[in-house]
Amino acid sequence: MKHLLTIFAILLLLAGCAPKTKESITIPAGVEKNISAIHIVGKEESLYKIATQYGVTRDALIALNPILKTRQLKKGMKLYIPKIEEVKEEIIKDSVIIEEKPIVKQEKQAVKAALVLPFMLKKYAPTEQERMIEFYEGFLLALETLKNEGYSFDIDVYDSGESTQTLDSLITSGALNECDIIFGALYPTHNKQLATFAKQHNIPLVFPFTVKEEVIYSNPQAYITNALQTYIVEKSVEKFVDRYRDANIIFVKNAYDIEEKEFATKLPAELKKRNISYTNILMDSLISMVNNSNSNYIAECMKPDAMNIFIPTSGKLETFNSVLPTLLVLKRDTVNAIPEFALFGYPEWQIYAGNNLEAMYEVDTYFYTSFFTNSILPEAVDIQARYAGWYNRSMQNRYPRYGMLGYDIGCYFLKAISLYDKEMSHNINNIKFTPTQSGFNFIRRNNRGGYINNKVYFVRYSPDYKITKIDLDK
């Protein structure tokens, strides 16, 4: 049986609090005939914004609410909205009397969206629940941001559970039929179910998490937001060669770890294709070279007239913990004695930073990634503070952060569907939004299929103690 969770209900579930009784509103005698509505002032609303929303003048608003003459507008304040008087005017033109009809303000209809995630309300699955709840909590923050910008939404939240029967019941019920956009799901079987439904009903479907490409082959309304590893690597290799074609590339191989990263196998192939030379060196040889200060070997391996970039072929923590301190010694003990060099690696290195941050700065460390947040940037500071304020706790320290994932995806796609509606697919890369963690740049593999996010960044921890997020699409 499906579980329909309205936003209000699930907030109660997460916060563990009881609903408050709605406050009754009494309209003063003698003015009710002049009132068309009662407005509760929201956060950061202005008189101008409220007046524009209802199609009345600022003066008319103040006239019906004299308290505004002596008190400032505050969140939670009740305002009486005046009726719009019908205006009839006779215009004599060529002996024809024209009666102008009153202008009727067309209210923009709220976007109807559904969020379908496995909240596991019928099963004990704490890890899954924590991730889905944090994503949802970030999604709610996105709703608040967009609401303050004047957008309007009607959001239904569903627990898709674990079985296909649960999602079947939801789809059969018809609850998703009138949606303008759907966000979900997580499991491969659920993804296929939703993709089939969305295609049949021509509804945009946003996959928040990694899915296999085949679910969008013939579905032009599907969007994969979590860039597939294949596309991340392909684009990273291409952009790396474009940016560092004149560098001296040195691959550091670990004899005890034969499992190489896809980037470390595809980059040499691309370098060969473009007739760019590179060097291979064993980790043990690099360590020996540094520890023994073997200047001949250093000179043989590195070029004095180029940037030398060391690339470990493994992304594992053990390799990271070997190559970083080794290059740090090389940097410190041979100042001005060796050419300029840097270290280039993998997305998981942002998890390893922690206590290694100082060394990463000093060595001049780069890595490619589709997810990254710099906790000192205004966007990251703001979202983390708002999250802590709303939920009285911090986001989980994982890669990626699911709260930020929910916020970025929610902001981007809800704004897109609000602005462009049925034309969203043609404008999907035109949304103005500064992400907290995820970037978006959508491509299509064919004219029949959906859209795949291939946004990738190079992140640099530079010796001047700065973190730079390099947008490869600019």
C-alpha positions in Angstrom: 0.0 0.0 0.0 1.4 3.4 -0.9 2.2 6.0 1.6 1.3 9.6 0.6 3.3 12.1 2.7 2.4 15.7 2.3 5.1 18.2 3.0 3.5 19.2 6.2 3.0 15.6 7.3 6.6 14.5 6.6 7.9 17.6 8.4 6.0 16.4 11.5 7.5 13.0 11.0 11.0 14.3 10.8 10.7 17.0 13.5 8.6 14.9 15.9 6.4 17.8 16.7 2.6 18.1 16.9 0.6 20.4 14.5 -0.4 23.8 15.7 -4.0 24.9 15.7 -4.7 27.4 13.0 -5.4 30.9 14.3 -8.8 32.2 13.4 -9.0 35.5 11.6 -11.8 38.0 12.4 -12.7 40.7 9.8 -13.6 44.0 11.4 -17.3 45.0 10.9 -17.9 47.5 8.2 -14.9 46.7 6.0 -15.7 43.1 5.0 -17.4 44.4 1.8 -14.1 46.0 0.7 -11.9 42.9 1.3 -11.1 40.4 -1.3 -8.6 38.3 0.7 -6.5 38.1 3.8 -2.7 37.8 3.3 -0.2 36.5 5.9 3.1 38.3 5.3 5.9 35.9 4.5 9.7 36.2 5.0 11.3 39.2 3.2 8.0 40.3 1.5 7.5 43.9 0.7 4.3 46.0 0.3 5.2 46.5 -3.4 5.5 42.7 -3.9 2.2 42.0 -2.1 0.3 44.8 -3.9 1.6 43.5 -7.3 0.6 39.9 -6.4 -3.0 41.0 -5.9 -3.2 43.6 -8.6 -3.9 46.5 -6.2 -2.0 49.7 -5.5 0.3 50.3 -2.5 -1.9 53.2 -1.3 -5.0 51.1 -1.5 -3.3 48.5 0.7 -2.2 51.1 3.3 -5.7 52.6 3.3 -7.3 49.3 4.2 -4.6 48.5 6.7 -3.9 51.8 8.7 -1.5 49.9 11.0 1.0 50.2 8.1 1.3 53.9 8.7 2.8 53.4 12.1 4.4 49.9 12.0 6.8 48.2 9.7 5.8 45.1 7.7 6.7 42.0 9.6 6.5 38.2 8.9 3.2 36.8 10.2 1.3 40.1 10.0 -2.2 39.9 8.6 -3.1 42.3 5.8 -6.6 42.9 4.3 -6.5 42.9 0.5 -8.9 45.4 -1.1 -11.2 44.5 -3.9 -10.3 45.6 -7.4 -13.0 48.1 -8.5 -14.4 47.5 -12.0 -13.7 50.5 -14.2 -16.1 51.4 -17.0 -15.2 54.2 -19.3 -17.1 55.5 -22.4 -14.8 56.5 -25.2 -16.4 58.4 -28.1 -14.6 57.6 -31.3 -16.1 58.0 -34.7 -19.5 58.0 -33.0 -19.0 54.5 -31.7 -19.3 54.0 -27.9 -16.7 51.5 -26.6 -17.0 50.0 -23.2 -13.7 48.9 -21.7 -13.9 45.7 -19.8 -12.2 45.4 -16.4 -8.7 43.9 -16.5 -8.8 40.6 -14.7 -5.4 39.5 -13.2 -4.4 36.0 -14.3 -2.9 34.2 -11.3 -0.1 31.9 -12.3 -1.0 28.3 -11.5 1.2 26.5 -9.0 3.6 23.9 -10.5 2.5 20.4 -9.4 5.4 18.2 -8.6 5.9 14.7 -7.0 8.9 13.4 -5.0 9.1 9.6 -5.1 11.8 8.2 -2.8 12.2 5.1 -0.6 11.8 6.6 2.9 11.4 3.0 4.1 8.6 3.7 6.6 7.8 0.0 6.8 11.3 -1.2 7.2 14.3 -0.6 9.4 16.9 0.8 7.1 18.7 3.7 8.8 21.4 4.3 6.2 18.9 4.5 3.4 16.5 6.6 5.5 19.1 9.1 6.5 20.2 9.7 2.9 16.6 10.0 1.6 15.5 12.2 4.5 18.5 14.5 4.1 17.9 14.8 0.4 14.2 15.7 1.1 15.2 18.2 3.7 17.5 20.0 1.2 14.6 19.9 -1.3 12.4 21.7 1.2 15.0 24.4 1.6 14.9 24.8 -2.2 11.2 25.3 -2.0 11.6 28.1 0.5 14.2 29.8 -1.7 12.0 29.7 -4.8 8.9 30.7 -2.8 10.7 33.8 -1.7 11.5 34.5 -5.4 7.8 34.4 -6.2 7.4 30.9 -7.5 4.5 28.7 -6.4 4.3 24.9 -6.0 2.1 22.1 -5.0 4.3 19.2 -3.9 3.3 15.6 -3.0 5.8 13.3 -1.4 5.5 9.5 -1.7 7.3 6.6 0.0 8.1 4.3 -2.8 9.3 1.6 -0.4 11.5 -1.2 -1.6 9.2 -3.4 -3.7 7.9 -2.9 -7.2 4.3 -3.5 -5.9 4.4 -0.3 -3.9 5.3 1.9 -6.9 2.8 -0.1 -9.0 0.1 0.8 -6.6 1.0 4.5 -6.7 1.1 4.6 -10.5 -2.2 2.7 -10.8 -3.9 5.1 -8.3 -3.5 7.9 -10.8 -1.9 10.2 -8.2 1.0 11.1 -10.6 -1.1 11.6 -13.7 -1.5 15.4 -13.4 2.1 16.2 -12.3 4.1 18.8 -14.2 7.3 17.1 -13.1 8.4 14.1 -11.1 11.6 13.5 -9.0 12.6 9.9 -8.3 13.5 7.2 -7.7 16.5 5.2 -6.3 16.3 1.5 -7.2 16.8 0.4 -10.8 13.4 -1.4 -11.0 11.7 1.8 -9.7 13.6 3.9 -12.2 12.3 1.8 -15.1 8.8 1.9 -13.8 8.8 5.7 -13.5 10.5 6.1 -16.8 7.8 4.1 -18.6 5.1 6.0 -16.8 6.6 9.4 -17.5 7.1 8.6 -21.2 3.5 7.5 -21.5 2.1 10.6 -19.9 4.7 13.0 -21.3 5.9 14.2 -17.9 9.5 15.4 -17.2 11.2 12.9 -14.9 14.3 13.9 -13.0 16.6 11.1 -11.7 18.4 12.5 -8.6 20.8 9.6 -8.3 22.9 7.5 -10.6 20.9 5.4 -13.1 21.8 3.3 -16.1 21.7 5.1 -19.5 19.2 2.7 -21.1 16.3 4.1 -19.1 16.5 7.3 -21.1 17.4 5.9 -24.6 14.0 6.7 -26.0 12.5 9.0 -23.4 13.1 12.7 -24.3 11.5 13.8 -21.0 14.1 12.1 -18.7 17.0 13.8 -17.0 20.0 12.1 -15.4 21.4 14.6 -12.9 24.1 12.6 -11.4 26.7 12.5 -14.1 27.5 8.9 -15.2 31.1 7.9 -14.5 31.8 7.3 -18.2 30.9 10.8 -19.1 32.8 12.3 -16.2 35.9 10.5 -17.3 35.5 11.2 -21.0 35.1 14.9 -20.4 37.8 15.1 -17.8 40.3 13.4 -20.2 39.4 15.7 -23.0 39.6 18.9 -20.9 42.8 17.8 -19.2 44.6 17.4 -22.6 43.2 20.7 -23.8 44.5 22.5 -20.8 47.8 20.7 -20.1 48.9 19.6 -23.6 52.3 21.3 -22.9 52.8 19.7 -19.5 55.1 16.8 -18.7 52.7 14.0 -17.6 54.1 11.5 -15.2 51.9 8.5 -14.3 52.7 7.0 -10.9 51.9 3.2 -10.9 51.5 1.2 -7.7 53.0 -2.3 -8.2 50.8 -3.6 -5.3 47.6 -2.3 -6.8 47.0 -3.3 -10.4 43.4 -2.0 -10.4 43.8 1.3 -12.2 41.3 4.1 -12.4 39.4 4.6 -15.7 40.9 8.1 -16.0 44.4 6.6 -15.7 43.8 4.2 -18.6 41.9 6.6 -21.0 44.2 9.6 -20.6 47.3 7.8 -21.9 45.3 6.6 -24.9 44.2 10.1 -25.6 47.7 11.4 -25.2 49.0 8.9 -27.7 46.2 9.8 -30.1 47.4 13.4 -30.0 51.1 12.5 -30.2 51.8 13.8 -26.7 54.5 12.0 -24.8 54.3 10.9 -21.1 56.3 9.0 -18.6 55.5 6.1 -16.3 57.2 5.7 -12.9 56.6 3.1 -10.1 55.6 4.4 -6.7 58.5 2.7 -5.0 60.9 4.4 -7.5 59.4 7.8 -6.7 59.8 7.2 -3.0 63.4 6.0 -3.5 64.1 9.0 -5.8 62.9 11.4 -3.1 64.4 9.7 -0.1 67.8 9.3 -1.7 67.8 12.7 -3.4 68.7 11.0 -6.7 69.2 14.1 -8.7 70.0 12.2 -11.9 66.8 10.3 -11.8 64.8 13.4 -10.9 66.4 15.2 -13.9 65.6 12.2 -16.2 62.0 12.0 -15.0 61.1 15.7 -14.9 61.4 18.6 -17.4 62.8 22.0 -16.3 60.9 24.0 -18.9 57.4 22.6 -18.4 54.8 22.0 -15.6 55.4 18.4 -14.4 52.1 16.7 -13.4 52.2 13.6 -11.3 49.1 11.3 -11.7 48.7 8.2 -9.5 46.9 5.5 -11.5 45.0 4.4 -8.3 42.5 6.5 -6.4 42.7 4.5 -3.2 43.5 6.0 0.1 46.7 3.9 0.5 48.1 5.3 -2.8 47.1 8.9 -1.8 48.8 8.5 1.6 52.0 7.4 -0.2 52.2 9.8 -3.1 51.2 13.0 -1.2 53.8 13.0 1.6 56.4 11.8 -0.9 55.8 14.8 -3.2 55.6 17.1 -0.1 59.2 16.0 0.9 60.3 16.6 -2.7 58.7 20.1 -2.6 60.3 21.0 0.7 63.7 19.5 0.5 64.6 20.4 -3.0 63.4 24.0 -3.2 64.6 25.7 -6.4 66.5 22.5 -7.3 63.8 20.9 -9.4 61.2 22.1 -11.9 57.7 23.2 -11.1 55.3 20.3 -10.4 51.7 19.5 -9.3 49.7 16.5 -8.3 46.5 15.5 -10.1 43.9 12.9 -8.9 40.4 11.8 -8.3 37.0 12.9 -6.9 37.4 10.9 -3.7 40.3 13.0 -2.8 38.0 15.6 -1.4 37.0 13.1 1.3 40.7 12.4 2.1 41.5 16.1 2.5 40.8 16.4 6.3 44.1 16.3 8.0 45.9 16.3 4.6 44.7 19.7 3.6 47.9 21.5 4.4 50.0 19.1 2.3 47.5 19.3 -0.6 47.9 23.1 -0.6 51.7 22.9 -0.5 52.1 20.3 -3.2 49.6 22.1 -5.5 46.9 19.5 -5.8 44.2 19.1 -8.5 41.4 16.6 -9.0 38.4 16.3 -11.3 34.9 15.9 -9.9 31.2 16.4 -10.6 30.4 17.3 -7.0 32.3 19.8 -4.9 31.5 22.3 -2.2 33.9 24.8 -0.7 32.5 25.3 2.8 33.7 28.9 3.1 31.9 30.1 0.0 28.8 32.2 0.6 26.4 29.7 -1.0 27.7 26.8 1.0 27.8 28.8 4.3 24.2 29.9 3.7 22.8 26.5 2.9 24.6 24.8 5.8 23.4 27.5 8.2 19.8 27.3 7.0 19.9 23.5 7.2 21.2 23.6 10.8 18.6 26.3 11.7 15.7 24.3 10.3 16.7 20.8 11.5 18.9 21.5 14.5 21.7 19.4 13.1 24.4 19.5 10.4 24.4 17.6 7.2 26.2 14.2 7.2 29.8 14.4 6.2 29.6 12.2 3.1 30.3 12.6 -0.7 28.1 14.0 -2.0 26.2 15.8 0.7 22.6 14.7 0.2 21.1 17.9 1.7 23.0 20.0 -0.9 22.0 17.5 -3.6 18.3 17.9 -2.8 18.7 21.7 -2.7 20.6 22.0 -6.0 18.3 19.6 -7.9 15.2 21.1 -6.4 16.2 24.7 -7.2 17.3 24.0 -10.7 14.5 21.9 -12.0 11.6 23.6 -10.2 12.8 26.9 -11.5 13.2 25.4 -15.0 9.6 23.9 -15.1 8.2 27.2 -13.7 9.9 29.3 -16.3 9.6 27.2 -19.4 6.9 24.6 -18.7 6.5 22.4 -21.9 9.6 24.1 -23.4 11.8 23.1 -20.5 13.9 20.6 -22.5 14.9 23.3 -25.0 16.0 25.6 -22.3 17.5 23.2 -19.8 21.0 24.7 -19.9 19.7 28.3 -19.6 18.7 28.2 -16.0 20.6 30.9 -13.9 21.5 29.3 -10.6 24.6 29.2 -8.4 24.9 25.6 -7.1 26.1 24.8 -3.6 27.6 21.5 -4.7 26.3 20.1 -8.1 26.7 21.7 -11.5 24.4 21.1 -14.5 25.2 20.9 -18.2 23.0 18.5 -20.1 23.7 16.7 -23.4 21.8 14.2 -25.5 23.2 11.0 -27.1 20.5 11.0 -29.7 17.4 12.9 -30.8 15.0 10.4 -29.3 16.5 10.0 -25.9 16.7 12.1 -22.7 19.3 14.3 -21.2 22.5 13.4 -19.3 24.3 15.8 -17.0 28.1 15.8 -17.9 29.1 18.8 -15.7 32.7 18.3 -14.4 35.0 20.6 -12.5 38.8 20.7 -11.9 39.4 21.6 -8.3 42.7 23.1 -7.3 44.3 23.4 -3.8 47.0 25.9 -4.6 50.2 26.9 -2.7 48.7 30.3 -1.9 46.1 28.4 0.2 43.2 29.0 -2.1 40.7 26.5 -3.4 39.6 27.2 -7.0 36.7 25.4 -8.7 37.5 25.5 -12.4 34.3 25.4 -14.5 35.4 23.4 -17.6 32.4 24.7 -19.7 33.6 28.3 -19.5 
